[in-house]
Structures are given as structure tokens and as C-alpha cells.
Amino acid sequence: MSSNDPLVQPDLSSLIGSRICHDLISPIGAIGNGLELLSMAGAGGPEVTLISDSVANANARIRFFRIAFGMASAEQGTARSEILSILKDIYGDTRTKLDWAVNVDCRRAEAKAAFLTLLCLENALPYGGTITVNRADGRWQFSANSPKLKYDEALWAVPTNGAPFELSPKNVQFALLPEALARLGRKLSLTRNEGTLVLSY
């Protein structure tokens, strides 16, 4: 790079996300190992079960957040088996049923955008529902269905139209999704019917 070349601005939010997930995964793994040793020594009871379930949930969320909020280089890939494992741990015991109907591996940048999309759709399904994810000819489609679908027009205008909106921390994914899609050269399209929300890019 010459002195006249413009500096490439780093993706600070993704760097921070990767750093936080990296620093948390080791101590949570150590707690899990300690629980396993306690179980081998005969310890049990509702307290150990509660801690074990909490560790498993925390580990699943970190794995999910590592993709959704972490770095995604152009060369990185994400195996379908890894995605399915993460999504099973996240949605397996919830009121939201997820059908990941993408039958191939994908680039990490695509997985990042997809996970951010899922986080956005969770906002529309406060009482649960179903989400189906498809990819055909390189185009992604997400269909969310619920008889109690919640649609916040001002919030969804952020990723679809770039409209300004004062986001809370729990809704930061609505601002990060269009950035992730821009790196893929995509733009979000949204259609809504009674009880159904369809996103594609």
C-alpha cells in the first residue's frame, strides 16, 4: 500500500464482538469441565443441573454471537454441520422452530448476515413461531410465521431503507444487518402478509 492509498477502515464492531467472544469462551469451557469432574465424582442434584444448563446455554449463545457479531473474512467458510449444531442449541428448547433448509456450506460472511437476520426476526416473534431459511441461486430467503406476528414499522425501516432510529442494545442487529449485507453486495427486501414476514437478499 502506497502513502497515497486510502486507509481501509476496520470493522470495529466485529473486532469487538470477536474479542469478547474469544475471551469468554475459555472460562465458560473451564466451568463446563469442572462440572464434568464433579459429575464423575458423584456430585449431582438440582443445583448442579441448573449450573450445567446455564453453562450450555451461555456456550451456545457465544458460538452464535461469534458468527453474528464477530469478524468474517472473505476467505472464511462455515460448515453446514457447525451452523446446524449452533442453531439446534439456540432454538431447540424455545417456542421458535427453525428450519435451516440450506443444504450446503456457506461463506462466513453469509452466515454472519443470516444470523443477524435471525436475530431481527426474533423481534417479530415474541410469542414464538416458525422460521424457514432457504438459499436458491445464491439468493437467501427467510420466512417467519406466527399468528401473533409483531411488526414494528419504524424498526424495520432501519435495515430496509436506512431510516434513522434510536435503537436499544437489544435491537442493534437492525443496524448491523445492512452493513453485513453491503459487504456482500446485497440489499434487504421485505414483504409482509397477515402472520407472515418474508425477508430476502
C-alpha positions in Angstrom: 0.0 0.0 0.0 1.4 3.4 -1.0 1.3 6.5 1.1 -1.4 7.8 -1.3 -3.8 4.9 -0.9 -6.8 5.5 1.4 -6.7 3.6 4.7 -9.2 0.8 4.9 -11.3 1.4 7.9 -11.5 -1.7 10.2 -14.9 -3.2 11.1 -14.6 -2.2 14.8 -17.9 -3.6 15.9 -17.0 -7.0 14.5 -13.5 -6.8 16.1 -15.0 -6.1 19.4 -17.5 -8.9 19.1 -14.8 -11.4 18.2 -12.6 -10.2 21.1 -15.4 -10.5 23.7 -16.5 -14.0 22.4 -12.9 -15.2 22.3 -12.2 -14.0 25.9 -15.4 -15.6 27.3 -15.3 -19.0 25.6 -12.3 -20.2 27.6 -13.6 -19.5 31.2 -17.1 -20.9 30.3 -15.4 -24.0 28.9 -13.4 -24.3 32.1 -16.7 -24.2 34.2 -18.1 -26.9 32.0 -15.0 -29.1 32.5 -15.3 -28.5 36.3 -18.9 -29.6 36.3 -17.9 -32.8 34.4 -15.4 -33.6 37.0 -18.0 -33.0 39.8 -20.3 -35.4 38.0 -17.6 -38.0 37.7 -17.0 -37.6 41.5 -20.7 -38.3 42.1 -21.9 -34.8 42.7 -25.4 -34.1 41.5 -28.7 -32.6 42.4 -30.8 -29.7 41.1 -28.0 -27.1 41.8 -25.5 -28.9 39.5 -28.2 -29.4 36.9 -29.0 -25.7 36.9 -25.4 -24.7 36.6 -24.8 -27.2 33.8 -27.9 -26.0 31.8 -26.7 -22.4 32.3 -23.2 -23.1 31.0 -24.6 -25.0 28.0 -26.9 -22.0 27.2 -24.1 -19.5 27.6 -21.8 -21.6 25.4 -24.5 -21.8 22.7 -25.1 -18.0 22.8 -21.4 -17.3 22.5 -21.0 -19.6 19.5 -24.0 -17.9 17.9 -22.7 -14.4 18.7 -19.3 -15.2 17.5 -20.7 -15.6 14.0 -23.3 -12.9 14.2 -21.2 -10.2 15.7 -17.6 -11.4 15.0 -15.2 -10.9 12.1 -16.0 -12.6 8.8 -13.1 -12.5 6.3 -13.7 -13.1 2.6 -11.8 -16.4 2.7 -13.6 -17.9 5.7 -16.2 -20.7 5.3 -18.7 -22.1 7.7 -19.7 -25.7 7.6 -23.4 -26.6 7.5 -22.9 -29.0 10.3 -21.5 -26.3 12.5 -24.4 -24.0 11.7 -27.0 -26.8 12.5 -25.2 -27.6 15.8 -25.3 -23.9 16.9 -29.0 -23.4 15.8 -30.1 -26.6 17.5 -28.6 -25.4 20.8 -30.1 -21.9 20.4 -33.6 -22.8 19.2 -34.0 -26.4 20.3 -36.0 -25.7 23.5 -37.7 -22.5 22.5 -41.1 -21.6 21.2 -39.5 -20.6 17.8 -39.0 -23.6 15.5 -36.2 -23.1 12.9 -35.9 -25.0 9.6 -32.4 -24.4 8.1 -33.2 -25.7 4.6 -29.8 -24.6 3.2 -28.1 -27.9 2.3 -24.6 -26.7 1.6 -21.8 -24.9 3.5 -21.6 -21.2 3.1 -19.1 -18.3 3.4 -18.7 -16.9 6.9 -19.9 -13.5 5.7 -23.1 -15.2 4.5 -23.5 -17.0 7.8 -23.0 -13.7 9.7 -25.7 -11.9 7.7 -28.0 -14.9 8.1 -27.6 -15.0 11.9 -28.2 -11.2 12.1 -31.3 -11.8 10.1 -32.5 -14.4 12.6 -31.9 -12.0 15.5 -34.0 -9.4 13.7 -36.8 -11.9 13.1 -36.8 -12.9 16.8 -38.1 -9.4 17.4 -41.1 -10.2 15.3 -41.8 -13.5 17.1 -42.1 -12.6 20.8 -44.6 -15.4 21.3 -42.8 -17.9 19.1 -43.5 -19.2 15.6 -41.6 -20.8 12.8 -38.7 -19.5 10.7 -37.7 -21.2 7.4 -34.3 -20.4 5.8 -33.7 -21.1 2.1 -31.0 -20.3 -0.4 -31.5 -20.7 -4.2 -29.3 -19.5 -7.0 -27.2 -17.6 -4.4 -30.3 -15.7 -3.1 -31.3 -16.0 0.6 -34.9 -16.1 1.8 -36.2 -16.1 5.4 -39.9 -16.7 6.1 -41.2 -16.1 9.6 -44.8 -17.2 10.5 -46.8 -16.7 13.7 -50.5 -16.0 14.4 -49.1 -13.3 16.8 -46.5 -11.7 14.5 -45.2 -8.4 15.8 -44.2 -5.8 13.1 -42.5 -2.6 14.2 -42.5 -0.5 11.0 -40.1 2.1 12.3 -37.6 -0.6 13.4 -37.7 -2.5 10.2 -37.2 0.7 8.2 -33.6 0.8 9.5 -32.3 -2.3 7.6 -34.7 -1.8 4.6 -34.5 1.9 3.9 -31.6 3.1 6.1 -34.0 5.2 8.1 -32.6 6.8 11.3 -34.0 5.3 14.5 -32.9 5.3 18.2 -32.0 1.7 18.7 -31.7 0.0 22.1 -28.9 -2.6 22.7 -31.3 -5.5 22.2 -32.0 -4.2 18.7 -28.5 -3.4 17.5 -28.8 -6.2 14.9 -31.2 -4.0 12.9 -28.3 -1.5 12.3 -25.6 -4.2 11.8 -27.6 -6.3 9.2 -27.5 -3.7 6.4 -23.7 -3.3 6.9 -23.2 -7.0 6.7 -25.3 -7.1 3.5 -23.4 -4.2 2.0 -20.2 -6.3 2.3 -22.0 -9.0 0.3 -23.2 -6.5 -2.3 -26.8 -7.2 -1.3 -29.8 -5.2 -0.2 -32.7 -6.4 2.0 -36.1 -6.8 0.6 -39.2 -7.3 2.9 -42.7 -8.4 2.2 -45.4 -8.8 4.9 -48.8 -10.5 4.9 -51.1 -11.5 7.8 -49.0 -13.5 10.1 -46.0 -13.8 7.7 -42.8 -11.8 7.2 -40.5 -12.7 4.3 -37.0 -11.3 4.0 -34.7 -11.8 1.1 -31.4 -10.6 -0.3 
